[in-house]
């Protein structure tokens, strides 16, 4: 079974990731689109879908770990 690694979240502003290298190309794509509003909404939808998928995977990992620790069969 694959092992899921956890990352600690830091509230220290200096420890936050610089997202500029990722945001700039996306912003350029959105701004140069024929319909920038629709491109922005599409990008946001894709981002939310990815976050939701990651959240579901995390919940399943936690649930599976708990079931296994109780010795229950899936």
C-alpha positions as CSV (number, residue, x, y, z in Angstrom):
1,X,0.0,0.0,0.0
2,X,1.4,3.5,-0.9
3,X,2.5,5.6,2.0
4,X,1.0,9.1,2.3
5,X,3.4,11.6,3.6
6,X,2.2,14.6,5.7
7,X,3.5,18.1,5.6
8,X,3.5,20.4,8.5
9,X,1.8,23.7,7.8
10,X,3.7,26.8,9.1
11,X,2.0,30.1,9.9
12,X,5.3,31.8,9.4
13,X,5.0,34.2,6.4
14,X,8.7,33.6,5.5
15,X,8.0,29.9,5.2
16,X,5.2,30.3,2.6
17,X,5.8,29.3,-1.0
18,X,6.4,31.8,-3.7
19,X,3.7,31.1,-6.2
20,X,4.9,33.7,-8.7
21,X,6.5,31.2,-11.1
22,X,3.2,29.4,-11.3
23,X,0.8,32.4,-11.3
24,X,2.5,34.5,-13.9
25,X,2.1,32.1,-16.9
26,X,-1.5,31.4,-15.8
27,X,-2.3,35.1,-15.6
28,X,-0.7,35.7,-19.0
29,X,-2.9,32.9,-20.4
30,X,-6.0,34.3,-18.9
31,X,-5.3,37.8,-20.0
32,X,-4.5,36.8,-23.6
33,X,-7.6,34.6,-23.9
34,X,-10.4,35.8,-26.2
35,X,-12.7,35.5,-23.2
36,X,-10.6,36.2,-20.1
37,X,-13.5,35.9,-17.6
38,X,-14.4,32.4,-18.9
39,X,-10.7,31.4,-18.8
40,X,-10.4,32.7,-15.2
41,X,-13.5,30.8,-14.1
42,X,-12.2,27.7,-15.9
43,X,-8.9,27.9,-14.1
44,X,-10.6,28.4,-10.7
45,X,-12.9,25.5,-11.4
46,X,-9.9,23.3,-12.2
47,X,-8.1,24.4,-9.1
48,X,-11.1,23.7,-6.8
49,X,-11.5,20.3,-8.4
50,X,-7.9,19.5,-7.6
51,X,-8.2,20.6,-4.0
52,X,-11.4,18.6,-3.6
53,X,-9.8,15.5,-5.1
54,X,-6.8,15.9,-2.7
55,X,-9.1,16.3,0.2
56,X,-11.1,13.2,-0.7
57,X,-7.9,11.2,-1.1
58,X,-6.8,12.4,2.3
59,X,-10.0,11.4,4.0
60,X,-9.9,8.0,2.4
61,X,-6.3,7.5,3.6
62,X,-7.3,8.5,7.1
63,X,-10.4,6.2,7.0
64,X,-8.4,3.3,5.6
65,X,-5.7,3.7,8.3
66,X,-8.3,3.7,11.0
67,X,-10.0,0.6,9.7
68,X,-6.7,-1.2,9.4
69,X,-5.7,-0.2,12.9
70,X,-9.0,-1.7,14.2
71,X,-8.3,-4.9,12.3
72,X,-11.5,-4.6,10.3
73,X,-11.8,-5.9,6.7
74,X,-12.8,-3.6,3.9
